[in-house]
Amino acid sequence: MDMITGSGEMSRVTETKFDVATVSEAGGEYTMPDYYPEVRRIVSYTAQALPDTKFLSGDTLEFGGALAFTVVYIGEDGSLVSLPYATEYSGKLQLPCDVRGTNEVCIDASAEDIQCRVLAPRKISIRGRVRQRVYSDQPTEYRMTCCDGEGAALGLSDRASVQMLRGKVPVMLCGRGSATGNAEGEIRDKPGAKPVSCTGAVNVLEVRARRDAVTVRGEVAVRCLVFTADGMYAQAKGTLPFEETVSAQGCNEGDPCRAWGRVASVTVSENGEGGLKIEGEYDMEAEWIRQGEVTLVEDAYSTSWASRAEKSDVFSISPVCCFNSPLTLSGSGKRTTKPANGEYLTDMSCEASVASVEINDGKAVFTGKCIIKAYIASDGEVICQEISLPLKYECQAMTVSDGGKSVLRSQVSVADVSGRLEGDTVFASCELCLSICCMQQTKLSPVTKVVLDKKAPVAREGAQIKVFYPDHKETVWDVAKRYLSDADMIESVNGVRRKDECSAPILIPQW
């Protein structure tokens, strides 16, 4: 990291300037067109937040996007119908500190608390919340300066009398970029099937950092609910491969990095040859980090004048890990409805999240949960059963600071979910893609100013050497500061370092 000497010393650390959560409401009443069948019963409803804009006006951040709903219901003729509906959301947030532009503000958005009910045969009310996590990691410069009691700069000899205790601390450099893309392909495993609904997820397979960019390779995993030629509902699955280069200024080859994305839209249609044509649009984001080290002044005094050291608090972040990884979860749950003859599993959906991290013995352990919904066709109806599976993942930590507070940022995409029914039990298996960045926030208190009282010189009794017999756990610095002696000279005369504990008598030069 940078170090400037002369009138002062400057160190640069990275701080989380703010990390706040805010909630926006979205939704409303929607009347379906006449070509949609009337609603007999709603089977399921999901939503995805699609952040789109952010604008900075002074210290106020304005942001917005779309909340895209998908409602699956049983129509008046007994068939399953998928209804897409999107509504805009927006919000404002007064930032607690200045930022130079919206590129320094990151927004992670997710949909929650979705509610849907039928108002009329072709009218529904559907609402939800968009939870935004708004944060900014920025480099902060801390300069240590020396002055007299009136604030005037010191001369060379007075500056030379200032002794400093320096310490190295881990820091982090980081950056983020985004891109958009398209992918298309076909599904041929269900010939003659009619599409009912289609969802997609971005599955990141490989992320590689290079100069000022992050290369992301992956696939859009598509899952369709279809009505097959034999009169059954089933899943049709496909993957649309992609490779994107995300601009990431400051990134270097080999930096730890991660990427994640969301499918903004996916369309499915019959291709005229018995298969299904799939087209998807996606948004991609990538983040890189780099581990570094910076020297801060922990304490200071003058050997010539009475002095005081003024400190400032800084909450520095250092990297723990940054990665993408696949994860497979399997488990089962009991049904709340009784099994019936002839029923079968029509579709499954999954929502997964990483909620917490625990760092011990050089390892980071992440935990969360996976909520799975199974849609079961039974006696002409479709019922929804929900089960929950615990999520756990462990990886090696880069650095760990004592007393540091863990900061977790994560996204989880669902590449696939499958299952089966056995009596009153639902068995499920999920293929997930984790995108995780974990840091530690540590409070530091570096010296930012040393003030010399030019009216109170340090009294000397002529050239002399004192012998000091230290107490238990006293350091060389403690001794040098007590006698306002030159720490460099004590190190040289005794062959010790200023942070060492004194294990033998110390010679203290006094000239």
C-alpha positions in Angstrom: 0.0 0.0 0.0 1.1 3.6 -0.3 3.3 5.3 2.2 4.3 9.0 2.0 6.9 10.5 4.3 7.8 14.1 5.0 5.2 16.3 6.5 3.2 13.3 7.4 2.6 9.6 6.7 -0.4 8.5 4.7 -2.0 5.0 4.8 -4.9 3.8 2.8 -7.5 1.3 4.0 -10.8 0.1 2.7 -13.9 0.8 4.8 -17.5 -0.1 4.5 -18.9 3.5 4.5 -22.5 2.2 4.9 -24.4 -1.0 4.8 -28.1 -0.5 5.3 -31.3 -2.3 4.4 -34.5 -0.8 3.1 -37.8 -2.2 1.9 -40.0 -1.1 -1.0 -43.6 -2.1 -1.6 -44.9 -3.2 -5.0 -47.9 -4.8 -6.6 -51.6 -4.1 -7.0 -54.8 -5.4 -8.5 -54.6 -7.0 -12.0 -57.5 -7.9 -14.3 -56.5 -10.7 -16.7 -57.4 -10.5 -20.4 -60.3 -12.5 -21.7 -58.2 -15.1 -23.3 -57.1 -16.3 -19.9 -59.4 -18.8 -18.3 -61.2 -17.9 -15.1 -59.4 -18.7 -11.9 -60.7 -21.7 -10.0 -57.9 -21.9 -7.5 -54.4 -20.5 -7.2 -51.7 -23.1 -7.0 -48.5 -21.1 -6.5 -47.0 -17.6 -6.9 -43.4 -16.5 -7.0 -41.6 -13.2 -7.6 -38.2 -11.9 -8.6 -36.8 -8.5 -8.0 -35.1 -6.9 -11.1 -33.2 -3.8 -10.0 -32.8 -1.4 -12.9 -31.9 2.2 -12.0 -30.1 4.2 -9.4 -29.7 8.0 -9.3 -27.8 10.2 -6.9 -29.0 13.7 -6.0 -26.8 15.2 -3.3 -26.8 12.7 -0.5 -30.1 11.1 -1.6 -30.1 7.9 -3.6 -33.1 7.1 -5.7 -33.4 3.6 -7.1 -36.0 1.3 -8.7 -36.8 -1.6 -10.9 -39.4 -4.2 -11.5 -41.0 -6.9 -9.4 -41.9 -9.8 -11.7 -44.6 -12.2 -10.5 -45.5 -15.6 -11.9 -48.9 -17.0 -10.8 -49.8 -20.6 -11.5 -53.5 -21.4 -11.1 -56.1 -24.0 -12.0 -58.5 -22.6 -14.7 -62.2 -23.2 -15.0 -61.5 -26.1 -17.3 -59.2 -27.8 -14.8 -56.0 -27.0 -16.6 -52.9 -25.4 -15.2 -52.3 -21.8 -16.3 -49.3 -19.6 -15.8 -49.9 -15.8 -15.5 -46.9 -13.4 -15.7 -47.3 -9.9 -14.1 -44.7 -7.2 -13.5 -45.0 -4.0 -11.6 -42.5 -1.2 -10.9 -41.0 -0.4 -7.5 -38.9 2.5 -6.3 -37.4 4.0 -3.2 -35.2 6.7 -1.7 -32.5 6.6 0.8 -30.5 9.4 2.4 -26.9 8.2 2.5 -25.0 8.7 5.7 -21.9 9.9 3.9 -20.8 11.4 0.6 -20.0 9.2 -2.4 -18.6 10.4 -5.7 -21.1 8.6 -7.9 -23.6 5.8 -8.2 -20.8 3.4 -9.4 -19.6 3.4 -5.8 -23.0 2.3 -4.4 -24.0 -1.4 -4.6 -27.6 -2.6 -4.4 -28.6 -6.2 -3.8 -32.4 -6.7 -4.1 -34.6 -9.7 -3.3 -38.4 -10.3 -3.2 -40.1 -11.4 -0.1 -43.5 -11.6 1.6 -45.5 -12.3 -1.6 -49.3 -12.4 -1.2 -51.9 -13.2 -3.8 -55.7 -13.6 -3.6 -58.5 -13.9 -6.0 -60.9 -10.9 -6.2 -63.0 -12.0 -9.1 -62.9 -14.8 -11.7 -60.4 -12.9 -13.8 -59.1 -10.4 -11.2 -56.4 -10.9 -8.6 -54.6 -8.9 -6.0 -50.9 -9.6 -5.8 -48.3 -7.7 -3.7 -44.9 -8.1 -2.4 -41.9 -6.4 -0.9 -38.5 -5.8 -2.4 -35.7 -5.8 0.2 -32.6 -3.8 -0.8 -29.2 -4.0 0.8 -27.4 -0.8 -0.1 -23.7 -0.6 0.7 -20.5 1.1 -0.3 -16.9 0.0 0.2 -14.4 2.8 -0.4 -10.8 3.5 0.2 -10.1 5.9 3.0 -6.8 7.8 3.5 -5.5 8.4 7.0 -2.5 10.8 7.2 -0.4 11.3 10.3 0.7 14.9 10.7 3.0 16.7 13.2 2.5 20.3 14.4 3.0 22.6 17.3 0.3 23.8 19.7 -0.7 26.5 17.3 -1.0 24.1 14.4 2.1 25.3 12.6 4.2 22.7 10.7 7.4 21.5 12.4 11.0 21.9 11.3 13.2 19.0 10.3 14.8 18.5 13.7 11.5 18.6 15.6 10.0 16.1 13.1 13.0 13.9 13.6 12.4 13.8 17.4 9.0 12.2 16.9 9.2 8.4 17.6 6.6 6.2 16.0 5.3 2.7 16.7 4.1 1.2 13.5 1.9 -1.8 13.0 0.9 -3.8 9.9 -2.8 -4.7 9.4 -4.5 -6.7 6.7 -6.6 -4.6 4.3 -8.7 -5.3 1.2 -8.9 -3.8 -2.3 -12.1 -4.6 -4.2 -14.2 -3.8 -7.3 -17.4 -4.7 -9.0 -18.7 -4.7 -12.6 -21.9 -5.7 -14.5 -23.0 -6.9 -17.9 -26.1 -8.1 -19.7 -26.4 -10.9 -22.2 -28.7 -13.3 -24.2 -28.8 -17.0 -24.6 -31.0 -19.4 -26.6 -31.4 -23.1 -27.2 -33.9 -25.9 -27.5 -35.4 -28.6 -25.3 -36.2 -31.9 -27.2 -36.8 -34.4 -24.3 -40.6 -33.9 -24.2 -41.7 -34.1 -27.9 -45.1 -32.6 -28.5 -45.3 -30.9 -25.1 -47.2 -27.7 -24.6 -45.5 -25.1 -22.4 -47.3 -23.9 -19.3 -44.7 -21.8 -17.5 -40.9 -21.4 -17.7 -38.3 -20.1 -15.2 -34.6 -19.7 -15.5 -31.6 -19.2 -13.2 -28.0 -18.2 -13.9 -25.6 -21.0 -12.9 -22.0 -19.8 -12.8 -19.5 -22.6 -13.5 -16.2 -20.8 -13.7 -15.0 -17.3 -12.8 -11.5 -16.1 -13.7 -9.9 -12.7 -13.0 -7.7 -11.0 -15.5 -6.5 -7.5 -16.2 -9.4 -5.0 -15.6 -12.0 -7.7 -16.3 -13.6 -10.9 -14.9 -14.4 -13.7 -17.3 -17.6 -15.7 -16.4 -18.6 -19.0 -17.9 -21.8 -20.7 -17.1 -25.3 -21.6 -18.2 -28.9 -20.4 -17.9 -30.6 -23.4 -16.4 -34.2 -23.5 -17.7 -37.1 -25.4 -16.1 -40.5 -25.6 -17.9 -43.8 -26.9 -16.7 -45.3 -28.6 -19.7 -48.4 -30.5 -20.6 -47.2 -33.6 -22.4 -48.8 -35.5 -25.3 -50.1 -38.2 -23.0 -52.1 -35.8 -20.9 -49.7 -35.4 -18.0 -48.0 -32.4 -16.5 -44.2 -32.7 -16.3 -40.9 -30.8 -16.1 -38.8 -30.1 -19.2 -35.3 -28.9 -18.5 -32.5 -27.4 -20.6 -29.3 -25.4 -20.3 -28.2 -22.4 -22.4 -24.4 -22.0 -22.2 -22.8 -18.5 -22.1 -19.5 -16.8 -21.6 -19.3 -13.1 -20.5 -16.5 -10.7 -20.0 -17.4 -8.3 -17.2 -15.5 -5.0 -17.0 -13.8 -4.7 -13.6 -11.3 -1.9 -13.4 -8.4 -2.5 -11.1 -8.7 -6.3 -11.2 -5.5 -8.3 -11.7 -4.8 -11.8 -13.0 -5.4 -14.4 -10.3 -7.4 -12.2 -7.9 -10.1 -14.0 -5.9 -13.5 -13.2 -7.6 -17.1 -14.3 -7.9 -20.0 -13.7 -10.1 -23.8 -14.1 -10.0 -26.7 -13.2 -12.1 -30.5 -13.3 -12.6 -32.7 -14.1 -15.6 -34.5 -10.9 -16.5 -36.8 -12.8 -18.9 -37.2 -16.2 -20.4 -39.6 -17.2 -23.2 -40.6 -20.6 -24.4 -42.4 -21.5 -27.6 -42.9 -24.6 -29.8 -40.3 -24.8 -32.5 -42.5 -26.6 -35.1 -40.4 -29.8 -34.9 -41.9 -31.2 -31.7 -39.4 -29.4 -29.4 -39.4 -26.2 -27.4 -37.4 -23.1 -28.3 -36.0 -21.2 -25.3 -34.7 -17.6 -25.2 -33.4 -15.9 -22.1 -32.1 -12.5 -21.1 -29.8 -12.2 -18.1 -28.0 -9.7 -16.0 -24.6 -10.5 -14.7 -22.5 -9.0 -11.9 -18.9 -9.8 -10.9 -16.8 -8.8 -7.9 -13.1 -9.1 -7.2 -11.0 -8.7 -4.0 -7.3 -8.5 -3.2 -5.6 -9.1 0.0 -3.1 -6.4 1.1 -1.3 -5.0 4.0 -0.9 -1.5 5.2 1.3 0.1 7.9 -0.5 2.4 10.4 1.0 4.5 13.2 -0.2 3.0 16.5 1.5 5.4 18.9 3.9 8.3 18.8 5.8 10.8 21.1 8.6 13.4 20.9 12.0 12.9 22.6 12.5 16.7 22.7 9.2 18.3 23.7 6.1 17.4 25.7 3.7 15.9 23.2 0.3 14.2 22.8 -0.8 11.8 20.1 -4.4 12.1 18.8 -6.1 9.0 17.3 -9.0 8.5 15.0 -11.1 5.3 14.6 -11.2 3.5 11.3 -13.2 0.3 10.6 -11.1 -1.5 8.1 -12.3 -4.5 6.2 -10.0 -7.4 5.2 -10.9 -10.4 3.0 -11.9 -13.8 4.3 -13.0 -15.5 1.1 -14.5 -14.8 -2.3 -15.8 -17.7 -4.5 -18.4 -19.5 -6.5 -19.2 -23.1 -5.8 -21.8 -25.7 -6.6 -23.7 -27.4 -3.8 -26.1 -30.3 -3.8 -28.7 -30.6 -1.1 -30.9 -33.7 -0.5 -33.5 -34.4 2.1 -37.2 -35.1 2.8 -40.2 -33.8 4.6 -43.6 -35.0 5.7 -46.7 -34.0 3.9 -49.5 -32.1 5.6 -52.1 -33.7 3.3 -53.0 -37.4 3.0 -51.7 -39.3 -0.1 -54.3 -40.3 -2.7 -54.4 -42.8 -5.5 -53.2 -41.7 -8.9 -51.5 -38.5 -7.7 -48.2 -37.4 -9.1 -45.6 -34.7 -8.8 -46.1 -32.0 -11.5 -43.4 -29.5 -10.6 -41.1 -28.2 -7.9 -39.6 -24.9 -7.0 -36.8 -23.8 -4.7 -35.6 -20.7 -2.8 -32.2 -20.9 -1.1 -30.2 -18.4 1.0 -27.1 -18.2 3.1 -27.8 -16.4 6.3 -24.8 -16.5 8.6 -21.1 -17.4 8.8 -18.9 -18.6 11.6 -15.1 -18.3 11.4 -12.9 -20.7 13.5 -9.5 -22.3 13.1 -8.9 -20.7 9.7 -12.1 -22.0 8.2 -15.4 -20.2 7.3 -18.6 -22.2 7.8 -21.7 -20.8 6.1 -25.2 -21.8 7.0 -28.7 -21.1 5.6 -31.8 -22.9 4.4 -33.5 -24.1 1.3 -37.3 -23.9 1.0 -38.7 -26.4 -1.5 -42.3 -26.4 -2.8 -43.7 -29.5 -4.4 -46.8 -29.2 -6.6 -48.8 -32.4 -6.5 -51.7 -33.3 -8.9 -54.3 -35.1 -7.0 -58.0 -35.8 -7.8 -58.1 -33.1 -10.5 -56.6 -30.5 -8.2 -53.0 -29.3 -7.6 -51.8 -28.9 -4.1 -48.6 -27.4 -2.8 -46.4 -29.0 -0.2 -43.5 -27.1 1.4 -40.3 -28.6 3.0 -37.2 -27.0 4.4 -33.6 -28.3 4.1 -30.6 -27.0 6.0 -27.8 -25.5 4.0 -24.1 -25.7 5.1 -20.9 -25.0 3.3 -17.3 -24.8 4.5 -14.2 -23.3 3.0 -10.7 -22.1 3.9 -10.4 -18.5 5.2 -7.7 -16.2 3.8 -7.1 -14.1 6.9 -8.8 -13.8 10.3 -8.4 -10.9 12.7 -9.0 -11.3 16.4 -12.2 -9.6 17.4 -13.2 -8.8 13.8 -16.9 -8.6 12.9 -17.9 -10.9 10.0 -19.5 -9.2 7.0 -21.3 -11.6 4.6 -22.6 -11.0 1.1 -24.1 -13.9 -0.8 -26.3 -14.9 -3.6 -27.7 -18.4 -4.3 -29.1 -19.6 -7.6 -31.0 -22.8 -8.2 -29.7 -24.8 -11.1 -32.1 -27.7 -10.7 -34.6 -29.2 -8.3 -36.1 -32.6 -8.5 -37.9 -35.1 -6.3 -40.4 -37.9 -5.8 -43.4 -38.9 -3.7 -43.4 -41.9 -1.4 -46.5 -42.2 0.7 -46.7 -39.2 3.0 -43.1 -38.1 2.3 -41.7 -35.7 -0.2 -38.1 -36.4 -1.3 -36.2 -33.6 -2.9 -32.7 -32.8 -4.3 -31.4 -29.4 -5.2 -28.5 -28.3 -7.3 -27.3 -24.8 -6.1 -24.7 -22.4 -7.1 -23.2 -20.3 -4.3 -21.7 -16.9 -4.8 -20.1 -15.6 -1.6 -17.9 -12.8 -0.4 -17.0 -12.7 3.2 -15.0 -10.1 5.0 -14.0 -9.1 8.5 -14.5 -5.6 9.8 -11.9 -4.6 12.5 -11.8 -1.4 14.5 -8.4 0.3 14.4 -7.3 3.5 16.1 -4.2 4.9 14.3 -2.5 8.1 15.3 -3.5 10.9 12.9 -1.8 13.8 14.7 1.1 14.5 17.0 1.1 17.9 18.7 4.3 19.2 20.3 4.3 21.7 23.1 7.2 24.0 22.1 7.0 25.7 25.5 7.8 22.5 27.5 11.1 20.9 26.4 12.1 17.5 27.8 14.5 17.9 30.7 17.9 16.2 30.3 20.7 15.7 32.8 23.5 15.5 30.3 24.8 12.5 28.4 24.1 9.3 30.3 23.0 5.7 30.0 20.4 4.2 32.3 19.8 0.6 33.0 16.1 -0.4 33.2 14.9 -3.6 34.8 11.5 -4.2 33.1 8.3 -5.5 34.7 6.6 -8.6 33.3 5.3 -8.1 29.7 6.6 -4.6 29.3 7.8 -3.9 25.7 10.7 -2.0 24.4 8.3 0.7 23.3 6.9 1.0 26.8 10.3 1.6 28.2 11.4 4.1 25.4 8.2 6.1 25.8 8.5 6.2 29.6 11.9 7.8 29.4 11.2 9.8 26.2 14.3 8.2 24.7 15.1 7.5 21.0 13.5 4.2 20.2 15.7 3.7 17.2 18.8 4.0 19.4 17.4 1.6 22.0 16.8 -0.9 19.3 20.3 -0.5 18.0 22.1 -0.6 21.4 20.2 -3.5 22.7 19.6 -5.5 19.6 15.9 -5.6 20.1 12.7 -4.4 18.3 10.3 -1.9 19.8 7.4 -4.4 19.9 9.4 -7.1 21.7 8.7 -7.9 25.3 11.7 -7.1 27.6 13.2 -10.3 28.8 16.5 -8.7 30.1 17.6 -5.3 31.4 17.5 -2.5 28.8 20.2 0.1 28.3 18.5 3.5 27.7 20.7 6.2 26.1 19.8 9.7 27.2 21.4 12.2 24.8 
